[in-house]
Each structure stands twice: as structure tokens, then as C-alpha cells.
């Protein structure tokens, strides 16, 4: 797989994440020692959501792990509204 096709595949996955998890913006970073994929919540979590494990920023080494983490975070914020 070429770098271009890998980039295109990752971009399609990010577009899909943006459709499924609308409350986040996404960024890829190529910094040694840091996770590659980052998501930033548009609205800050409440203290109760934070206490339950939700965060305003989520970073993972792969886009698939990021998708799993966002699912957990969105579940927390939907269950705990305040």
C-alpha cells in the first residue's frame, strides 16, 4: 500500500468518525513518542462526566483505538447529562 492510499484510507475513516461522533474535532500528529490520533471535544465535559471517566481530549496510537475510546466517552456523556 502506498503512502497516498494509506492517507486516503485514514481520511475516509476520519470522515466516518466525524459523522458518527459529531461532538469532536480530529487531528493526526507525527511526533515521536506521542499518539498519532487526537480528538478534541467541542463542549467540555461536566464535573460528573469527568468523574465517570470522560475527557475533553482523547489520544490513541491508531484510528481504530481512537474510535473505540470515543464510543466509550460518548456513552458516558449520554448517560451522565449533568
Backbone as a chain_set.jsonl record, in Angstrom:
{"seq": "XXXXXXXXXXXXXXXXXXXXXXXXXXXXXXXXXXXXXXXXXXXXXXXXXXXXXXXXXXXXXXXXXXXXXXXXXXXXXXXXXX", "coords": {"N": [[0.848, -1.175, 0.0], [0.6, 2.194, -0.857], [1.866, 5.349, 0.387], [0.079, 7.401, -0.261], [-2.384, 6.051, -0.669], [-2.76, 5.001, 1.873], [-3.01, 7.357, 3.355], [-5.373, 8.328, 2.184], [-7.163, 6.316, 2.964], [-7.074, 6.602, 5.759], [-8.113, 9.188, 5.914], [-10.735, 8.782, 5.004], [-11.666, 7.202, 7.1], [-11.491, 9.039, 9.216], [-13.356, 10.905, 8.318], [-15.641, 9.323, 8.541], [-15.647, 8.893, 11.335], [-16.125, 11.532, 12.125], [-18.733, 11.788, 11.29], [-20.091, 9.911, 12.84], [-19.326, 10.483, 15.502], [-20.046, 13.35, 16.316], [-19.433, 15.434, 18.06], [-16.762, 16.08, 18.22], [-13.486, 17.226, 17.208], [-10.812, 16.375, 14.96], [-7.396, 15.289, 14.74], [-4.316, 14.429, 13.255], [-1.114, 13.521, 14.348], [2.364, 13.544, 13.849], [4.501, 12.997, 15.771], [7.269, 11.835, 17.381], [6.937, 9.547, 20.057], [4.451, 10.408, 20.891], [0.891, 9.782, 20.76], [-0.655, 8.999, 17.598], [-3.245, 9.778, 16.709], [-5.627, 12.217, 17.568], [-8.399, 13.535, 19.354], [-10.605, 16.175, 19.979], [-12.938, 17.449, 22.142], [-15.812, 19.39, 21.377], [-17.51, 20.612, 23.252], [-16.925, 21.116, 26.651], [-16.632, 18.507, 29.097], [-18.845, 17.806, 31.84], [-18.36, 18.189, 35.423], [-19.37, 15.822, 36.653], [-19.39, 14.011, 34.497], [-16.67, 13.958, 33.938], [-15.723, 12.809, 36.315], [-16.736, 10.28, 35.92], [-15.106, 9.336, 33.978], [-14.976, 10.491, 31.441], [-13.324, 12.568, 29.055], [-11.954, 15.676, 27.777], [-10.104, 15.645, 25.786], [-8.868, 13.12, 23.731], [-6.486, 10.7, 22.962], [-4.958, 8.334, 20.844], [-3.013, 5.541, 19.615], [-3.796, 4.389, 17.216], [-6.241, 4.784, 14.628], [-8.39, 3.113, 14.886], [-8.369, 2.397, 17.596], [-8.841, 4.914, 18.622], [-11.47, 5.329, 17.738], [-12.823, 3.382, 19.266], [-12.362, 4.39, 21.86], [-13.675, 6.875, 21.691], [-16.29, 6.035, 21.427], [-16.747, 4.957, 23.988], [-16.438, 7.3, 25.535], [-18.47, 8.938, 24.518], [-20.661, 7.405, 25.254], [-20.557, 7.623, 28.065], [-21.046, 10.408, 28.352], [-23.615, 10.556, 27.336], [-25.082, 9.044, 29.119], [-24.607, 10.307, 31.553], [-25.764, 13.272, 31.936], [-25.457, 15.685, 33.303]], "CA": [[0.0, 0.0, 0.0], [1.405, 3.398, -0.934], [1.552, 6.356, 1.395], [-1.118, 8.132, -0.678], [-3.589, 5.275, -0.408], [-2.894, 4.932, 3.331], [-3.544, 8.654, 3.76], [-6.765, 8.391, 1.752], [-7.927, 5.407, 3.822], [-7.188, 7.254, 7.063], [-9.014, 10.332, 5.781], [-12.102, 8.246, 4.951], [-12.02, 6.792, 8.463], [-11.719, 10.267, 9.994], [-14.654, 11.435, 7.875], [-16.654, 8.463, 9.154], [-15.691, 9.237, 12.762], [-16.764, 12.848, 12.26], [-20.169, 11.587, 11.099], [-20.615, 9.13, 13.969], [-19.032, 11.209, 16.747], [-20.105, 14.736, 15.842], [-19.019, 16.4, 19.065], [-15.301, 16.077, 18.309], [-12.649, 17.543, 16.051], [-9.786, 15.341, 14.866], [-6.084, 15.726, 14.278], [-3.248, 13.431, 13.217], [0.194, 14.087, 14.69], [3.514, 12.69, 13.584], [5.513, 13.4, 16.739], [7.771, 10.635, 18.077], [6.609, 9.436, 21.474], [3.062, 10.811, 21.147], [-0.088, 9.049, 19.943], [-0.848, 9.56, 16.251], [-4.583, 10.33, 16.51], [-6.146, 13.034, 18.662], [-9.76, 14.058, 19.218], [-10.881, 17.256, 20.922], [-14.386, 17.641, 22.312], [-16.252, 20.765, 21.163], [-18.034, 21.117, 24.513], [-16.244, 20.498, 27.797], [-17.441, 17.592, 29.904], [-19.234, 18.316, 33.152], [-17.611, 17.525, 36.501], [-19.873, 14.456, 36.849], [-18.889, 13.207, 33.378], [-15.226, 13.802, 34.154], [-15.571, 11.843, 37.405], [-17.079, 8.962, 35.381], [-14.056, 8.913, 33.058], [-14.972, 11.213, 30.17], [-12.275, 13.581, 28.935], [-12.122, 16.646, 26.699], [-9.136, 15.287, 24.757], [-8.582, 11.686, 23.696], [-5.415, 10.404, 22.012], [-4.66, 6.911, 20.719], [-1.988, 5.226, 18.63], [-4.396, 4.023, 15.929], [-7.564, 5.355, 14.42], [-9.373, 2.147, 15.399], [-8.406, 2.571, 19.059], [-9.498, 6.202, 18.875], [-12.905, 5.114, 17.552], [-13.313, 2.666, 20.453], [-12.341, 5.312, 23.003], [-14.73, 7.875, 21.509], [-17.549, 5.367, 21.734], [-16.882, 4.908, 25.457], [-16.63, 8.647, 26.04], [-19.818, 9.391, 24.15], [-21.607, 6.662, 26.095], [-20.536, 8.262, 29.385], [-21.695, 11.72, 28.317], [-25.053, 10.38, 27.09], [-25.674, 8.508, 30.342], [-24.491, 11.345, 32.597], [-26.034, 14.525, 31.224], [-25.115, 16.878, 34.112]], "C": [[0.899, 1.245, 0.0], [0.994, 4.372, 0.16], [0.281, 7.115, 1.049], [-2.382, 7.343, -0.363], [-3.819, 5.105, 1.088], [-3.487, 6.239, 3.859], [-5.022, 8.754, 3.396], [-7.658, 7.504, 2.62], [-8.129, 6.028, 5.198], [-8.155, 8.422, 6.996], [-10.472, 9.879, 5.707], [-12.566, 7.812, 6.34], [-12.284, 7.994, 9.356], [-13.061, 10.88, 9.598], [-15.802, 10.623, 8.482], [-16.78, 8.751, 10.643], [-16.412, 10.56, 12.976], [-18.271, 12.759, 12.073], [-20.793, 10.894, 12.308], [-20.481, 9.891, 15.283], [-18.909, 12.694, 16.409], [-19.565, 15.769, 16.825], [-17.518, 16.568, 19.204], [-14.675, 16.637, 17.04], [-11.45, 16.595, 16.102], [-8.493, 15.895, 14.294], [-5.118, 14.543, 14.294], [-1.94, 14.148, 13.529], [1.277, 13.068, 14.39], [4.682, 13.142, 14.464], [5.987, 12.147, 17.474], [7.429, 10.674, 19.565], [5.192, 9.843, 21.836], [2.129, 9.955, 20.307], [-0.293, 9.751, 18.597], [-2.168, 10.312, 16.122], [-5.103, 11.022, 17.755], [-7.56, 13.494, 18.335], [-9.983, 15.069, 20.334], [-12.386, 17.491, 20.953], [-14.721, 19.122, 22.112], [-16.773, 21.399, 22.448], [-17.35, 20.375, 25.654], [-17.192, 19.564, 28.543], [-17.766, 18.254, 31.236], [-18.378, 17.647, 34.223], [-18.064, 16.083, 36.735], [-19.392, 13.527, 35.732], [-17.395, 12.944, 33.521], [-14.954, 12.76, 35.241], [-15.864, 10.416, 36.932], [-16.072, 8.48, 34.341], [-14.019, 9.611, 31.716], [-13.906, 12.304, 30.198], [-12.583, 14.509, 27.767], [-11.197, 16.356, 25.521], [-8.853, 13.799, 24.877], [-7.512, 11.471, 22.634], [-5.131, 8.904, 22.029], [-3.667, 6.688, 19.588], [-2.548, 4.828, 17.27], [-5.789, 4.63, 15.839], [-8.652, 4.418, 14.941], [-9.485, 2.242, 16.919], [-9.066, 3.888, 19.433], [-11.01, 6.045, 18.753], [-13.512, 4.397, 18.761], [-13.394, 3.596, 21.658], [-13.446, 6.356, 22.891], [-16.099, 7.285, 21.799], [-17.791, 5.303, 23.227], [-17.152, 6.292, 26.027], [-18.022, 9.177, 25.712], [-20.886, 8.673, 24.967], [-21.682, 7.289, 27.484], [-21.311, 9.576, 29.35], [-23.184, 11.627, 28.006], [-25.756, 9.872, 28.342], [-25.713, 9.59, 31.426], [-24.609, 12.696, 31.905], [-25.574, 15.759, 32.0], [-23.74, 16.743, 34.694]], "O": [[1.849, 1.326, 0.778], [-0.067, 4.244, 0.771], [-0.51, 7.444, 1.933], [-3.348, 7.904, 0.154], [-4.967, 5.067, 1.528], [-4.37, 6.22, 4.716], [-5.833, 9.21, 4.202], [-8.774, 7.89, 2.969], [-9.232, 5.986, 5.744], [-8.938, 8.63, 7.924], [-11.349, 10.521, 6.284], [-13.719, 8.029, 6.712], [-13.207, 7.969, 10.17], [-13.817, 11.326, 10.462], [-16.818, 11.188, 8.887], [-17.892, 8.845, 11.163], [-17.215, 10.694, 13.899], [-19.013, 13.564, 12.636], [-21.889, 11.249, 12.741], [-21.417, 9.934, 16.081], [-17.809, 13.218, 16.238], [-19.268, 16.893, 16.42], [-17.044, 17.133, 20.19], [-15.241, 16.543, 15.952], [-11.114, 16.073, 17.164], [-8.486, 16.825, 13.488], [-5.108, 13.753, 15.238], [-1.69, 15.248, 13.035], [1.117, 11.875, 14.649], [5.709, 13.606, 13.969], [5.188, 11.471, 18.121], [7.606, 11.69, 20.237], [4.768, 9.644, 22.975], [2.526, 9.455, 19.254], [-0.118, 10.965, 18.491], [-2.215, 11.37, 15.496], [-5.03, 10.482, 18.859], [-7.877, 13.802, 17.186], [-9.598, 14.846, 21.481], [-13.018, 17.705, 19.918], [-14.013, 19.999, 22.607], [-16.519, 22.574, 22.713], [-17.215, 19.152, 25.619], [-18.398, 19.804, 28.61], [-17.051, 19.145, 31.696], [-17.735, 16.633, 33.949], [-17.233, 15.211, 36.99], [-19.026, 12.382, 35.995], [-16.921, 11.84, 33.256], [-14.058, 11.927, 35.098], [-15.314, 9.456, 37.47], [-16.164, 7.347, 33.869], [-13.118, 9.353, 30.919], [-13.626, 12.886, 31.247], [-13.37, 14.173, 26.881], [-11.47, 16.769, 24.394], [-8.629, 13.28, 25.97], [-7.619, 12.001, 21.528], [-5.071, 8.284, 23.091], [-3.503, 7.538, 18.713], [-1.841, 4.922, 16.266], [-6.42, 4.944, 16.849], [-9.708, 4.87, 15.384], [-10.586, 2.172, 17.464], [-9.768, 3.974, 20.441], [-11.754, 6.575, 19.578], [-14.592, 4.764, 19.224], [-14.383, 3.587, 22.39], [-14.087, 6.687, 23.889], [-16.968, 7.959, 22.352], [-18.901, 5.562, 23.692], [-18.001, 6.446, 26.906], [-18.669, 9.797, 26.556], [-21.9, 9.269, 25.329], [-22.777, 7.465, 28.019], [-22.141, 9.83, 30.223], [-23.944, 12.523, 28.371], [-26.905, 10.232, 28.596], [-26.716, 9.762, 32.118], [-23.632, 13.196, 31.348], [-25.323, 16.797, 31.386], [-23.278, 17.64, 35.4]]}, "num_chains": 1, "name": "protein.A"}
